[in-house]
Amino acid sequence: RSIFKRFLAKIFKHLYLWTEERQVYIVEADQIGQHVGGDSYNQWLSRHLPTESTLIKLKKEMDGFAKRPVFSIVMPVYNPSPAYFRAAIESVQAQIYPEWELCLSDDNSSDKEVKKIIKEYQKRDSRIKVVYRKENGHIAAASNSGLELATGDYIVLMDQDDLITTDAL
């Protein structure tokens, strides 16, 4: 019975690979944690990021939306690395879907650079809302303060050093 199961597994694996249009990488259980042919996440990302023509099609499709829901992206902030924080904000601003608001909740950051960065982006983009907490309440309290700013139809939680792809929304 065991031999028969392995035989069927190999047949179905090869049938699956044969029917796929794109190249598929199969990671066996004993290979987990190893990089198969390089960084597996970057390989996946390069295969799944939308092409320029796909982005154009998505934009045209959005023009036909009867309702354009607003996404409220809630981001608790506490002393982030400036480079990562800027990249996170810019990944939101790069969305092809324009109906969003970024609700930043500064959890009483001690780094003065954080407030400068927030003000800089808020001045350039009216979709960025900010609350400055008077005391550090950690991620849960900061997230709740950000949620109080949210007026959108949907809530998205995002960390201060996360990046989202241009088609995420």
C-alpha positions in Angstrom: 0.0 0.0 0.0 2.8 2.4 0.8 4.6 1.7 -2.5 1.3 2.3 -4.3 0.8 5.7 -2.6 4.3 6.9 -3.5 3.8 5.7 -7.1 0.5 7.6 -7.4 2.1 10.7 -5.7 4.8 10.7 -8.4 2.3 10.3 -11.2 0.2 13.2 -10.0 3.2 15.4 -9.3 4.4 14.9 -12.9 0.8 15.4 -14.3 0.6 18.7 -12.3 4.0 19.9 -13.6 3.1 18.9 -17.1 -0.2 20.9 -17.1 1.2 24.1 -15.6 1.9 27.0 -17.9 4.6 28.6 -15.7 7.6 27.0 -14.3 6.9 25.4 -10.9 9.3 24.8 -8.1 8.4 21.9 -5.8 10.0 22.1 -2.4 10.1 18.6 -0.8 9.6 18.3 3.0 13.4 17.7 3.5 14.2 20.9 1.7 12.2 23.3 3.8 14.4 26.1 5.0 16.8 25.6 2.2 17.0 28.0 -0.8 16.0 26.1 -3.9 17.7 27.8 -6.8 18.2 31.1 -4.9 15.8 33.0 -2.7 12.5 31.2 -3.1 10.4 34.2 -2.1 12.0 36.5 -4.7 11.5 33.7 -7.3 7.8 33.6 -6.4 7.5 37.3 -6.4 9.1 37.7 -9.8 6.6 35.2 -11.2 3.5 36.8 -9.6 4.1 40.6 -9.7 1.8 42.2 -12.2 3.3 43.3 -15.5 2.8 46.8 -16.8 0.1 45.6 -19.2 -1.7 43.8 -16.3 -1.6 47.1 -14.3 -3.1 49.0 -17.2 -5.9 46.4 -17.5 -6.6 46.6 -13.8 -6.8 50.4 -14.0 -9.3 50.2 -16.9 -11.3 47.7 -14.9 -11.4 50.0 -11.9 -12.8 52.8 -14.1 -15.9 50.7 -14.5 -16.5 50.2 -10.8 -20.0 51.2 -9.8 -18.8 51.7 -6.2 -15.3 52.6 -5.3 -14.8 51.4 -1.7 -12.3 53.2 0.5 -9.6 51.2 2.3 -8.4 52.5 5.7 -4.8 51.3 6.2 -4.1 51.4 9.9 -0.4 51.6 10.7 0.8 51.8 14.4 4.2 53.6 14.6 6.9 53.5 17.2 10.5 54.5 16.5 10.7 52.8 13.1 13.9 52.7 11.0 13.4 55.8 8.8 14.3 54.0 5.6 11.9 51.2 6.2 9.2 53.6 7.4 9.5 55.7 4.3 9.4 52.6 2.1 6.2 51.4 3.9 4.4 54.7 3.3 5.6 54.9 -0.3 4.3 51.4 -1.0 0.9 52.6 0.1 1.2 55.8 -2.0 2.2 53.6 -5.0 -1.2 51.8 -5.1 -2.9 51.7 -8.5 -6.2 51.9 -6.6 -6.4 55.5 -5.3 -9.3 55.2 -2.8 -7.4 54.7 0.4 -6.5 56.5 3.6 -3.4 55.8 5.6 -4.1 56.1 9.4 -0.8 56.5 11.2 -0.9 56.2 14.9 2.4 57.4 16.5 2.7 55.6 19.8 4.7 58.4 21.5 7.9 57.8 19.6 11.0 59.1 21.3 12.8 59.5 17.9 12.2 63.1 16.7 12.9 62.0 13.1 9.6 60.0 13.1 7.5 63.1 13.6 9.4 64.9 10.8 8.8 62.0 8.4 5.1 61.8 9.2 4.6 65.6 8.8 6.6 65.5 5.5 4.3 62.8 4.0 1.1 64.2 5.5 1.9 67.6 3.9 2.3 65.9 0.5 -0.7 63.6 0.6 -4.1 64.6 2.1 -5.1 60.9 2.4 -2.6 60.5 5.3 -4.2 60.9 8.7 -2.3 61.0 12.0 -2.9 60.7 15.7 -0.1 61.3 18.1 -0.5 59.3 21.3 0.5 61.0 24.6 1.8 57.8 26.1 3.2 54.5 24.8 0.4 51.9 24.8 2.2 49.4 22.5 0.8 47.9 19.3 -2.7 47.1 20.5 -3.4 50.6 21.9 -1.7 52.3 18.9 -3.8 50.1 16.5 -7.0 51.1 18.3 -6.0 54.8 18.1 -5.5 54.3 14.3 -8.8 52.6 14.0 -10.5 55.6 15.5 -9.2 57.7 12.5 -10.5 55.2 9.9 -13.5 56.2 7.9 -13.2 53.7 5.0 -15.3 50.7 4.0 -12.6 48.2 4.7 -9.8 48.1 7.3 -6.2 47.0 6.4 -3.7 46.5 9.2 -0.1 47.2 8.2 3.2 47.3 10.1 5.5 50.3 10.0 8.1 48.3 8.1 5.9 46.3 5.7 5.7 46.8 2.0 2.7 46.1 -0.2 2.7 45.6 -3.9 1.2 48.2 -6.2 -1.9 46.0 -6.8 -2.5 45.0 -3.2 -5.7 47.0 -2.9 
